């Protein structure tokens, strides 16, 4: 990261100038400013690295991935509906058979 990039986040010269106005020793103010600058650089560098890793990750879904997933979900919905209808029809047929058998048995008794 260049000094130009860090300048937009932290102005070392301005920090030292203000610290001196408050009576802080110039060497100590310079030391503190460099420590702050270093900390900010580290945070920015790590943040950029994390974002870069995240966006290069295979775990990010593209629009095509989402469309494919939506199609799979739609197919599963259709399959479930077919099973529900099939089970419903089977249940009705089984109940009709049971009722018919019971009526047949009652009429013979």
C-alpha positions in Angstrom: 0.0 0.0 0.0 1.4 3.3 -1.0 1.8 6.4 1.3 -0.7 8.1 -0.9 -3.4 5.6 0.0 -2.8 5.9 3.7 -2.8 9.7 3.6 -6.5 9.6 2.9 -7.1 7.8 6.2 -4.5 9.3 8.5 -2.4 12.5 8.2 0.8 12.0 10.2 2.0 15.6 9.9 -1.4 16.9 11.1 -1.4 14.5 14.0 2.1 15.6 15.1 1.2 19.3 14.7 -1.9 19.0 16.9 -0.1 16.9 19.5 2.6 19.6 19.8 -0.2 22.2 20.2 -1.3 20.2 23.3 2.2 20.2 24.7 3.3 16.7 23.6 7.0 16.2 22.9 7.6 16.3 19.2 9.6 13.0 19.2 6.8 11.3 21.2 4.1 12.7 18.9 6.0 11.5 15.9 6.4 8.0 17.4 2.7 7.9 18.2 1.8 9.0 14.7 3.9 6.3 13.1 2.4 3.7 15.4 -1.1 4.8 14.4 -0.1 4.8 10.8 1.3 1.3 11.1 -1.8 0.0 12.8 -4.1 1.6 10.2 -1.9 0.1 7.4 -2.2 -3.3 9.0 -5.9 -3.1 9.3 -6.3 -1.9 5.7 -4.0 -4.5 4.3 -5.7 -7.3 6.2 -9.2 -6.1 5.2 -8.2 -5.9 1.6 -6.7 -9.4 1.8 -9.9 -10.8 3.4 -12.1 -9.1 0.8 -9.9 -10.4 -2.0 -10.0 -14.0 -0.5 -13.8 -13.7 -0.1 -14.5 -12.5 -3.6 -12.2 -15.1 -5.2 -13.8 -17.9 -3.2 -15.7 -20.6 -4.9 -18.5 -20.2 -2.3 -20.0 -17.1 -3.9 -23.1 -17.9 -5.9 -23.5 -16.4 -9.4 -26.8 -15.5 -10.9 -26.5 -18.7 -13.0 -26.0 -20.8 -9.8 -29.1 -19.2 -8.3 -31.2 -19.9 -11.4 -30.1 -23.5 -11.4 -31.0 -23.8 -7.7 -34.4 -22.3 -8.4 -35.0 -24.8 -11.1 -34.0 -27.7 -8.8 -36.3 -26.4 -6.1 -39.2 -26.2 -8.7 -38.5 -29.8 -9.8 -38.6 -30.9 -6.1 -41.9 -29.1 -5.6 -43.4 -30.8 -8.7 -42.1 -34.2 -7.5 -43.6 -33.6 -4.0 -46.9 -32.7 -5.6 -46.9 -35.9 -7.7 -46.3 -37.9 -4.6 -49.0 -36.2 -2.6 -51.5 -36.8 -5.4 -50.4 -40.4 -5.7 -50.7 -41.0 -2.0 -54.1 -39.3 -1.9 -55.4 -41.4 -4.8 -54.0 -44.6 -3.2 -55.5 -43.7 0.1 -58.9 -43.1 -1.5 -58.7 -46.4 -3.4 -57.7 -48.3 -0.2 -60.5 -46.8 1.8 -63.1 -47.6 -1.0 -61.8 -51.1 -1.1 -62.1 -51.4 2.7 -65.6 -50.0 2.7 -66.6 -52.3 -0.1 -65.2 -55.3 1.7 -67.0 -54.3 4.9 -70.3 -53.8 3.1 -69.8 -57.2 1.4 -69.2 -58.9 4.7 -72.2 -57.2 6.4 -74.5 -58.2 3.6 -73.5 -61.9 3.8 -74.0 -62.0 7.6 
